[in-house]
Amino acid sequence: ARNVNISLTHQEKRLTMVIEDDGEGFEVPDIQHSLTATSHFGLAGMRERVSLIGGEWSLKSAPGKGTSVKVVWSGGEETH
């Protein structure tokens, strides 16, 4: 990838992070648990960590189209 864009937005109790690149891209496996089988260990680790904090993780990619990872996390009640 030549360019990477990272955006982080906070709206009410929802935090959204999007990481996009203009790299080579790849075919996303039908079952996203297959990321390790296709040697995408970094993405698999990211997905696992997002799951551990109760977030939602999504992946979009296609050959020649780059890759986009989106993480959405809704926090609990604030404590003071």
C-alpha positions in Angstrom: 0.0 0.0 0.0 1.2 3.5 -0.7 -1.5 5.2 1.4 -3.3 4.4 4.6 -6.1 6.3 6.1 -7.2 5.9 9.7 -10.3 7.6 11.1 -11.6 7.6 14.6 -15.0 9.0 15.5 -16.9 9.2 18.7 -20.6 9.7 18.7 -22.6 9.3 21.9 -21.3 6.1 23.4 -20.1 4.6 20.2 -16.4 4.7 19.0 -15.7 3.8 15.4 -12.3 3.2 13.8 -11.8 2.7 10.1 -8.5 1.7 8.6 -8.3 1.8 4.8 -5.4 1.2 2.4 -4.9 1.3 -1.3 -2.8 -1.9 -1.4 -3.2 -5.0 -3.5 -6.3 -6.3 -1.6 -7.3 -10.0 -1.5 -10.3 -12.3 -1.7 -12.0 -12.2 1.8 -12.7 -15.8 2.9 -16.4 -16.7 3.2 -15.9 -17.7 6.8 -13.8 -15.0 8.5 -12.4 -17.5 10.9 -10.4 -18.8 7.9 -8.1 -15.7 8.0 -5.4 -17.7 9.6 -5.7 -20.5 7.0 -5.1 -17.9 4.3 -2.0 -16.4 6.2 -3.8 -13.2 7.3 -2.6 -13.6 10.9 -2.5 -9.8 11.7 -6.2 -9.4 10.7 -7.1 -12.5 12.6 -5.4 -11.1 15.7 -7.2 -7.8 15.3 -10.5 -9.5 15.0 -9.9 -11.6 18.1 -8.9 -8.5 20.2 -12.0 -6.6 19.1 -14.1 -9.5 20.1 -12.5 -9.6 23.5 -13.6 -6.0 24.2 -17.1 -6.6 22.9 -16.7 -4.7 19.7 -17.9 -5.4 16.1 -15.3 -6.0 13.4 -15.8 -6.0 9.7 -13.4 -6.5 6.7 -13.8 -5.5 3.1 -11.2 -6.2 0.4 -10.9 -7.3 -3.2 -8.0 -8.0 -5.5 -6.8 -4.6 -6.8 -9.1 -2.7 -4.5 -7.2 -2.3 -1.2 -8.5 -3.3 2.2 -10.8 -1.7 4.8 -11.2 -2.7 8.4 -14.0 -1.2 10.5 -14.2 -1.5 14.3 -17.2 -0.3 16.3 -17.3 -0.4 20.0 -20.2 0.8 22.2 -19.0 1.6 25.7 -20.9 0.9 28.9 -22.1 3.5 31.4 -19.6 6.1 32.4 -18.4 6.1 36.0 -17.2 9.2 37.8 
